[in-house]
């Protein structure tokens, strides 16, 4: 369950203070799959949205593409901060969208745009996402918490290196597209990248500027962070680690 202080939400469902189902569709934080699952299942993400727009093999990415969404999110004021894929894609191509980034965007996406399709029918389309900033980030983010003046993220080094772009002259047009898609799935240093993902190269907290995404400070951790295991209160930052320790830092 999540709450905005006025209602409770179970995924896309809304409940009033007495536990009765509501027809309200206000935007809120939820996941179509699970907020608790730390596995990087290809169709899993968090979102700040009023409802689910699609599901299944072809439609699972619809909500993520129309609203703030990522592997993990943190809401502060009128902003949503997140870490996730640049462009989730449904169907077979969903497995080929593996470029990740850290970002900040406005919570409200604005009203849907009405348009007429090729058959003359009126349809509605969500406006394009408007990012305040987006950054390539040196960590694979596992925990995140936003305060009024700092975004704290925790994770392990992202050291994967993609191969050099393919030479278009070496491939005919169709094969070129297939090779370009496969290119996005590969690492030159696959063993090193997987080892870092599992914590072999340490773990860190980074304090990030909410204004532009620049790193203000980095703190090494004694163990990998627990998924979504970080919180802030009373001028202190608390983080749960996988070695069973809860660490506290002054902010």
N, C-alpha and C positions, 0 to 999 in steps of 0.2 A: 504493500500500500504506500501511496504518497499523498501529500496534502498541500494545498496552497493556503491553508488557514480557514477557508470557507467551505471546502468540500473535500471528500476523500476519493481517491482514484485507484481502481484495480485495473491495471493496463489502460485500455481505452474507455472502460466503464466508469461512470461517475455516481457517487453516493452522497446523500446529504448527511448532516450531522447525526440524524437518527438512524442512519444505515439504509435508508430507502433509495432505490435506484432513481437517478435523476436523468432527465433528457438533456441536460446541459452538455455542451460540447466545447467548453472553454479550453484553451491550450494548457497543458500540464506536462510534467516530466513522467515518462513511462517507457517501457520497452515492449515491443510486440512479442518478445521471447521471455527474457528474464533479466532483472537488474542484478541478480546475484551470481550469475554464471561467468566465471573468469576465462572460460575457453573461448578461443577466437573463431567460433563457427561463422562461416562466410555470410550467412543471412541474419546475423545477430547485430543489433545496434540499439542505442538509446535514442530517444527523440523528445523534443518539446513541441507537442502538437495537440490538436483537439480530438483527433480520432485516427483510426487506421484507414488508409485509402486503398490498400490492396494487400494481398497475401498470396501464398503459393509460389510455384516455380517462376511465374512471370511477373507477379505483382508485388512481391515482398519489398522491393526497393522504392515503391511509389511514395510512401510516407517519408522516407529518408530524403528523397530528392525534392520534396515540397516543403520541408520544415527543417529547423535546426536538428542535426542528428550526428552521432558519432559513436565510437566504441565506449566512450565515457563522456559525461557532460557535467557541468556545474553552472548553476543559475545564480546570478547576483544582480540585483537591481533590474534594469531593463535589458540586460545582456545574458547571452548564453555562451559559455566557453566550452570548447570540446576538442577531442582528438579522434580523428577517424579518417575514412577514405574520402578522396576528393569527389568521386562520382560513383556511388553504388549503382550497379546495373543488374536487372533481373535476368532470369534465364541462364543459359550456359555462360554468357559473358560475365555474369556476376563474379565468377572465380578469377577473372582477369583484371579486376580493378583493385590493385594492391598498393597504390600510392597513398601514403598517410601524411597528415599534416595537423598542426595545432592551429586553432582559429578562435575568433571572437565574432559574434554577430548579434544583431538586435533580436529580442524575443519575438516581437510581432512581425509577421511576414507581410502584413498589408492585405487588403481585400483581394479576392480571386478576380481574375480578368475574364470577361465574357468574350467568346469568339464564335464564329460560325465555321463548322467543319465542311469538308468537301461535299457532303450530302445536304448541306443547307441547314443542319441542326445547330441550335445554340448550345454551346458547352462552356464549362468554366475551367480555367487553368490557374494554378497558383503562380504568383509572380516569381521571378528569378531570385535566388538567394542573394542577399547583399551582405558581404563580409565587411566587418570593420577592419580586420587584418587577418592574414593567414601566413603561417611560417612553416618552413621545413624545420624539423625539430630533432635534436640529437638523441632523444630518449623514446623508447616505446612506452607510452604512458599507461600505467596501471591504476593510479589513484590521482584524484584531482579535487581541489577545493578552492573556491574563489572567495576572497574577502573584499572589502570596499576598496583597498588600495593595492592588493597583490594577488596574483594567481599562483597557487602552489601546485606543482605537478610532481609525481614520483614515478620512477620506472627504471628500466634497464637500458644500457646503451644500444642504439640502433646502428649497427655497423655494416649492415648488408650493402653490397655494392652491385648495382645493375651493370650488365654488359654494355659496351659501347653501342650506340644506335646502329642499326643495320644499314648496309649500303644498298640503296634502292636499285642500283644498276645490276645487282646480283640476283634479283628476284623479279619474276613477272608480277603483274599487278595483284592477282589473287593470292599467290604465295607470299607476296610482300605483306599483305594485310595479316595473314595467318602468322607469319614470322614476327611481325610487330607485336601482335597480341601475346605470343609465347614469350617474347622478350621481356614483357612486364612481369612474368611469373618467375624469372630466373635470377639467381644471384651468382656472381663470380666466385664468391667466398661463402658458399652455402653452409659449410660446417661451422665456420666462425660466426656467421649470423645466427644460426640456431643455438650455438653455445651461449652467445650473449643474451638471446631471448630467454634462456633458462637460468640466467644469473651468473654465468662464468666470468663476466667482466665487471662484476659489482653492480650496485644500484645507487640511485641518487634522488634527492629532492632538489628541484630547481624552483627558485622564486622568479616569476615572470612578470614583466610590466603589463598591466591590463590595457595600457594605451597603445602599444605597438608590438607586443609579443617578444620583446627582447629579454634576454636572461639577465637578471640582477645579481643572482647568487646561486651557487651550487653547494649542496651538503652531501657528503658520502654517507651511505647507510651500511649497517653491519649485515643486513640480509635483504632479500627481495621484499618489496612491500606487498601486503595483502591487497587483493583486488578491492577497490573502493574502500580502503581502510584508513582514510585520513579525514580529520576534522579540525576545526578551529574554534576556539572559545576563550574569552577572557584574556586576549593578547597572547595566547599560546597555540602551538600547532601540535597535534597528536597524530601519530601514525603507528599502525599495527604492522609488524613484520612477520615473515614466515618462520622465523626462528622462535616465535612465541613471545617476543618482547614488544611492549608498547613504549615508544620513545616520545619525549616531549621536548619541544624547542620553543624558545621565546621568539616572538615575531617582531 
